[in-house]
Amino acid sequence: MVTEEMLNQIKSMIKSEKRILTEKADLVSYAYDGSFGSYLPDLVLQPLSTEEVSGIVKTANRWKVPIYPRGRGTSLSGGPLPVYGGIVLDFSLWNQKLTIDRDDTVAIVSPGVITAEIDRAAREFGLMYPPDPSSAHVSTIGGNLAENAGGPRGLKYGVTKDYVLGLEIVTPQGDIIRTGGRTIKNVTGYDLTKLIVGSEGTLGIITEAILQLIPRPQATQTMMVIFDDIVDAGRAISSVLTSGILPSKMEIMDQFSIEAVEDYEPIGLPTDVDAIILIELDGHPLAIQDECHQVEKVCLDVGAREVKIATDSESAAKLWKARKLVSPAIVRKKPTKISEDATIPRSKIPEMFKRLKEIKTKYDIDLVVFGHAGDGNLHPNIIADKRDKAEMKRVEQAVTEIFSTAIELGGTLSGEHGIGTMKTPFMEMELGGAGLEMMKRMKTAWDPLNIMNPGKIFPDSKDQRLVLVDD
Amino acid sequence: MVTEEMLNQIKSMIKSEKRILTEKADLVSYAYDGSFGSYLPDLVLQPLSTEEVSGIVKTANRWKVPIYPRGRGTSLSGGPLPVYGGIVLDFSLWNQKLTIDRDDTVAIVSPGVITAEIDRAAREFGLMYPPDPSSAHVSTIGGNLAENAGGPRGLKYGVTKDYVLGLEIVTPQGDIIRTGGRTIKNVTGYDLTKLIVGSEGTLGIITEAILQLIPRPQATQTMMVIFDDIVDAGRAISSVLTSGILPSKMEIMDQFSIEAVEDYEPIGLPTDVDAIILIELDGHPLAIQDECHQVEKVCLDVGAREVKIATDSESAAKLWKARKLVSPAIVRKKPTKISEDATIPRSKIPEMFKRLKEIKTKYDIDLVVFGHAGDGNLHPNIIADKRDKAEMKRVEQAVTEIFSTAIELGGTLSGEHGIGTMKTPFMEMELGGAGLEMMKRMKTAWDPLNIMNPGKIFPDSKDQRLVLVDD
């Protein structure tokens, strides 16, 4: 697919041969991401400038070769997988630009910057970059932008998209355009910024972003609320949110998550309960002290068994440890972890938990549920062994039912992981034929040769199945 | 343009003939909006259901007749003007649906609901709908959605788009699709919701919206800060925002606005100063009390002459009165008011004020500046008399220079009013040829017949001039 002539043209535009990878030993590292499936690219390039990206895209157009942008490969939906071979653009080296403009309260970043570094840099100016995907210490901002990453703070602060003011992108034809700018308000024409963020690299390549920062809250307060009945937990969430208080995080762990953690590392969690909610308040110290007591009262009023309030940062860390241990705890049980992010309206949380319990029994699978309860973004995680074909078949059926249940309850296939290769067969179920058609028209109008991350978002002939099992 | 046969088809699908307006006396009311220019439609329809809208659009497709959606006509950019005649869809009667779902903290609304009614309904549940355009008591939510309306609270709470979770829209072909849903997090395919909001009715017609509500802040605190030098005012804004405090509003008035108000109704404003900033803090009562003192200190440190702090809601209202009187005060001087909303990065506020003073002198125009300083969304207002052709020529030149200055300073043509008919000639200046081309591709892919609000956003042969003077 990648001809000698094409490679020569590329060599003339990439300044260092070290950033042109053609050896199979190198290419193999780019065949995977945090999801399933393995697809070997023909070529990996590591651009360090917008001009290089523009040149590469123009070359790819000439030879009609697919391009797959990639950050650090933490995607849980197959976002960077080169399903049709071609060129992987590895942006992980391009992390040089991370400028904080204190007066405009923005950060200007190159695509390879590690997400957590942005918040760290902002902190020095009394500012905050709120989006906090769990992979923030590993993932690149470019990947976060492509997938519109979420995180626990989504409840109060929204998601990646809510903090993107402007972008520089390279179009599928290799043109360089700028969208948005440095202002919160901008209604000049269509909002290409928010269209590109979350379009999973199918409409263009992000080469720079201007991110909005906000004043950093002065203090935080953590509390753990224990429930004998998960339905009460659901009611507690609603009651807190309609009492005038907006916590920065509200994370839920179901009984199976709690048991898994206590099995893995006994930290004193009560295993005879139905659910735990971890709540973080942030803001002015006097306000959160008062709000903490209000939240405690609201939770006890709706039937919480107990409320534990952290007294200092050390005891707060101890409470959060329960949530942090869930993932390592469950993967110890079985090697294959399927992490879903079907998201439902907040009022449907109790119903969703009930339905997930039924799915667990019906398909005889190991299912634990935890996640961002405040915004309905649960993470049903199935643990399995991918060598067990019979089990994986049941897992596939269970995942399908989780998706259809989320949609039936007025929710969505994906809250924060993206569609990628994994969820393409379900797109029409959520969007309907006409809705999907309008998205396809945009893709075709922008990328008529279909060279930008093909095989993602849209159902196509190659990936009409749930890619759960590695080849 | 509207044939007998077409009209008969429309009569068969609109349930009441009262909602089909064909008399010239009626049509004339739909020729105008809050901006300039006057264009008579051929027909006005007042739909009350999605099915009616879908049927009308299908009919319009058959006869290739333009459709112009309209709320209450408060647009300052020409959004609803029927520049090519055809059908105006008047949504002002369709205000029946305004449902608050307390558990999901959302409002579900039909397009004709008055914006301020949404916040009023939310308040009963301890919730808030933050977007607060100045026209909120008159404008419809449908118009706000089409234009992505802003308002003073944009600084802390963002704009209309930030509160739209899902939409029902009728496509340019008359198909009914749903975008997004009821969840904060949704990354299933392209973000059509945020694309449609702000697309000024050129990509489809919004027939229902699901809006996010947030917990209502428990208290507010207003203060007025007086500056001898507007540059200090600019520094004060930055200093406050990097001190860990995010006010809900930060409104600035320049010397000319202050003088105009005192001329109109003497309320005791100091007229020997360069600028006033009005600040509103909201949140927990203890927090804002403390923050108020911090803001006072920060402002005095950077050179404020005086800080006035409201002691109760009555004195707060008195402070805000200054800002509310600006518009009535300036229109008394001359009958024609040109309200611009060029927006610049916050750090460029002092420079923008300097440049606006120069423009005022250069073109010998009456220019006052006030607006949402916290987010750089200034409102340079020119007052003139449209019967004075020579003056209007100078106004047109001054407006052109305001636009180019805003773009030169890294800002945008429009922060919250939209492009409409008024700013189409300047689109390429801000977006560049390739950026504008990518927007056009989307328009053409979705609306190949160009029947959805034609003559807006994109420069075309008919409106290559600033439509400042009525015919």
Chai-1 contact restraints between the chains, C-beta under 6 A:
chainA,res_idxA,chainB,res_idxB,connection_type,confidence,min_distance_angstrom,max_distance_angstrom,comment,restraint_id
A,R102,B,T242,contact,1.0,0.0,6.0,A-B,restraint_1
A,D103,B,S238,contact,1.0,0.0,6.0,A-B,restraint_2
A,D103,B,S347,contact,1.0,0.0,6.0,A-B,restraint_3
A,D104,B,P345,contact,1.0,0.0,6.0,A-B,restraint_4
A,D104,B,R346,contact,1.0,0.0,6.0,A-B,restraint_5
A,D104,B,S347,contact,1.0,0.0,6.0,A-B,restraint_6
A,T105,B,L241,contact,1.0,0.0,6.0,A-B,restraint_7
A,G126,B,T242,contact,1.0,0.0,6.0,A-B,restraint_8
A,G126,B,G244,contact,1.0,0.0,6.0,A-B,restraint_9
A,N148,B,V187,contact,1.0,0.0,6.0,A-B,restraint_10
A,G150,B,K185,contact,1.0,0.0,6.0,A-B,restraint_11
A,G154,B,I184,contact,1.0,0.0,6.0,A-B,restraint_12
A,G154,B,K185,contact,1.0,0.0,6.0,A-B,restraint_13
A,D175,B,A434,contact,1.0,0.0,6.0,A-B,restraint_14
A,I177,B,A434,contact,1.0,0.0,6.0,A-B,restraint_15
A,I177,B,G435,contact,1.0,0.0,6.0,A-B,restraint_16
A,G181,B,T412,contact,1.0,0.0,6.0,A-B,restraint_17
A,R182,B,P345,contact,1.0,0.0,6.0,A-B,restraint_18
A,R182,B,G410,contact,1.0,0.0,6.0,A-B,restraint_19
A,T183,B,T343,contact,1.0,0.0,6.0,A-B,restraint_20
A,T183,B,G376,contact,1.0,0.0,6.0,A-B,restraint_21
A,T183,B,G411,contact,1.0,0.0,6.0,A-B,restraint_22
A,T183,B,T412,contact,1.0,0.0,6.0,A-B,restraint_23
A,I184,B,G154,contact,1.0,0.0,6.0,A-B,restraint_24
A,I184,B,D375,contact,1.0,0.0,6.0,A-B,restraint_25
A,K185,B,G150,contact,1.0,0.0,6.0,A-B,restraint_26
A,K185,B,G154,contact,1.0,0.0,6.0,A-B,restraint_27
A,K185,B,T343,contact,1.0,0.0,6.0,A-B,restraint_28
A,K185,B,D375,contact,1.0,0.0,6.0,A-B,restraint_29
A,K185,B,N377,contact,1.0,0.0,6.0,A-B,restraint_30
A,K185,B,G415,contact,1.0,0.0,6.0,A-B,restraint_31
A,K185,B,E416,contact,1.0,0.0,6.0,A-B,restraint_32
A,N186,B,T412,contact,1.0,0.0,6.0,A-B,restraint_33
A,V187,B,N148,contact,1.0,0.0,6.0,A-B,restraint_34
A,V187,B,G198,contact,1.0,0.0,6.0,A-B,restraint_35
A,V187,B,S414,contact,1.0,0.0,6.0,A-B,restraint_36
A,V187,B,G418,contact,1.0,0.0,6.0,A-B,restraint_37
A,T188,B,T412,contact,1.0,0.0,6.0,A-B,restraint_38
A,T188,B,L413,contact,1.0,0.0,6.0,A-B,restraint_39
A,T188,B,S414,contact,1.0,0.0,6.0,A-B,restraint_40
A,T188,B,E430,contact,1.0,0.0,6.0,A-B,restraint_41
A,G189,B,M439,contact,1.0,0.0,6.0,A-B,restraint_42
A,G189,B,I457,contact,1.0,0.0,6.0,A-B,restraint_43
A,Y190,B,S199,contact,1.0,0.0,6.0,A-B,restraint_44
A,Y190,B,M439,contact,1.0,0.0,6.0,A-B,restraint_45
A,D191,B,K194,contact,1.0,0.0,6.0,A-B,restraint_46
A,D191,B,G198,contact,1.0,0.0,6.0,A-B,restraint_47
A,K194,B,D191,contact,1.0,0.0,6.0,A-B,restraint_48
A,K194,B,K194,contact,1.0,0.0,6.0,A-B,restraint_49
A,L195,B,L195,contact,1.0,0.0,6.0,A-B,restraint_50
A,G198,B,V187,contact,1.0,0.0,6.0,A-B,restraint_51
A,G198,B,D191,contact,1.0,0.0,6.0,A-B,restraint_52
A,S199,B,Y190,contact,1.0,0.0,6.0,A-B,restraint_53
A,P215,B,G244,contact,1.0,0.0,6.0,A-B,restraint_54
A,P215,B,I245,contact,1.0,0.0,6.0,A-B,restraint_55
A,P215,B,L246,contact,1.0,0.0,6.0,A-B,restraint_56
A,R216,B,G244,contact,1.0,0.0,6.0,A-B,restraint_57
A,Q218,B,G244,contact,1.0,0.0,6.0,A-B,restraint_58
A,S238,B,D103,contact,1.0,0.0,6.0,A-B,restraint_59
A,L241,B,T105,contact,1.0,0.0,6.0,A-B,restraint_60
A,T242,B,R102,contact,1.0,0.0,6.0,A-B,restraint_61
A,T242,B,G126,contact,1.0,0.0,6.0,A-B,restraint_62
A,G244,B,G126,contact,1.0,0.0,6.0,A-B,restraint_63
A,G244,B,P215,contact,1.0,0.0,6.0,A-B,restraint_64
A,G244,B,R216,contact,1.0,0.0,6.0,A-B,restraint_65
A,G244,B,Q218,contact,1.0,0.0,6.0,A-B,restraint_66
A,I245,B,P215,contact,1.0,0.0,6.0,A-B,restraint_67
A,L246,B,P215,contact,1.0,0.0,6.0,A-B,restraint_68
A,H284,B,A287,contact,1.0,0.0,6.0,A-B,restraint_69
A,L286,B,L286,contact,1.0,0.0,6.0,A-B,restraint_70
A,L286,B,A287,contact,1.0,0.0,6.0,A-B,restraint_71
A,A287,B,H284,contact,1.0,0.0,6.0,A-B,restraint_72
A,A287,B,L286,contact,1.0,0.0,6.0,A-B,restraint_73
A,A287,B,A287,contact,1.0,0.0,6.0,A-B,restraint_74
A,T343,B,T183,contact,1.0,0.0,6.0,A-B,restraint_75
A,T343,B,K185,contact,1.0,0.0,6.0,A-B,restraint_76
A,P345,B,D104,contact,1.0,0.0,6.0,A-B,restraint_77
A,P345,B,R182,contact,1.0,0.0,6.0,A-B,restraint_78
A,R346,B,D104,contact,1.0,0.0,6.0,A-B,restraint_79
A,S347,B,D103,contact,1.0,0.0,6.0,A-B,restraint_80
A,S347,B,D104,contact,1.0,0.0,6.0,A-B,restraint_81
A,D375,B,I184,contact,1.0,0.0,6.0,A-B,restraint_82
A,D375,B,K185,contact,1.0,0.0,6.0,A-B,restraint_83
A,G376,B,T183,contact,1.0,0.0,6.0,A-B,restraint_84
A,N377,B,K185,contact,1.0,0.0,6.0,A-B,restraint_85
A,G410,B,R182,contact,1.0,0.0,6.0,A-B,restraint_86
A,T412,B,G181,contact,1.0,0.0,6.0,A-B,restraint_87
A,T412,B,T183,contact,1.0,0.0,6.0,A-B,restraint_88
A,T412,B,N186,contact,1.0,0.0,6.0,A-B,restraint_89
A,T412,B,T188,contact,1.0,0.0,6.0,A-B,restraint_90
A,L413,B,T188,contact,1.0,0.0,6.0,A-B,restraint_91
A,S414,B,V187,contact,1.0,0.0,6.0,A-B,restraint_92
A,S414,B,T188,contact,1.0,0.0,6.0,A-B,restraint_93
A,G415,B,K185,contact,1.0,0.0,6.0,A-B,restraint_94
A,E416,B,K185,contact,1.0,0.0,6.0,A-B,restraint_95
A,G418,B,V187,contact,1.0,0.0,6.0,A-B,restraint_96
A,E430,B,T188,contact,1.0,0.0,6.0,A-B,restraint_97
A,A434,B,D175,contact,1.0,0.0,6.0,A-B,restraint_98
A,A434,B,I177,contact,1.0,0.0,6.0,A-B,restraint_99
A,G435,B,I177,contact,1.0,0.0,6.0,A-B,restraint_100
A,M439,B,G189,contact,1.0,0.0,6.0,A-B,restraint_101
A,M439,B,Y190,contact,1.0,0.0,6.0,A-B,restraint_102
A,R441,B,A445,contact,1.0,0.0,6.0,A-B,restraint_103
A,M442,B,M442,contact,1.0,0.0,6.0,A-B,restraint_104
A,A445,B,R441,contact,1.0,0.0,6.0,A-B,restraint_105
A,A445,B,A445,contact,1.0,0.0,6.0,A-B,restraint_106
A,I457,B,G189,contact,1.0,0.0,6.0,A-B,restraint_107
